[in-house]
Amino acid sequence: MAYNEQFAQRIRASFELQTQAVRSNITEKKMFGGIAFLYCGKMTVGIIKDNLMVRVISSKMDRILSSEHVRPMDFTNRPMKEFVYVSQEGIDTEEQLLNYIELGLEHAKQKLNKL
């Protein structure tokens, strides 16, 4: 298994706390050797090995990257635009995980509004 299935279950449970309008539009897709959770077809968060991958709107990237346990997503050995990794230590609590899920949802919703 390329990603932590228990962690995936934790993310699924966090999405269950969202409104019905959000929950009904969440899908899963295997990508980057892990799994991604999409809202209306737009990537929000995902798992690569034990790291949480989060899409972040560009205006919040500097603030998020200054957070402890967050680093640029460098899947291709170069930082990817609007992607970060969060280590397990950065999502010890459900509140921390929900905050990152909200960031991912914000990114997806912003991209959908631009279509």
Number of C-alpha atoms within 10 A of each C-alpha: 7 13 17 15 15 10 17 19 11 13 20 15 12 16 19 14 11 14 9 10 8 14 15 13 12 19 14 15 13 13 12 13 12 20 22 23 27 19 23 16 14 21 22 26 28 28 26 18 17 18 22 26 29 28 27 26 19 13 9 11 16 10 9 20 17 10 11 11 14 20 17 19 21 13 13 7 7 9 13 13 14 17 22 24 24 24 16 15 12 17 17 10 10 12 11 13 19 17 12 22 25 19 20 27 26 17 22 22 15 13 13 13 7 6 5
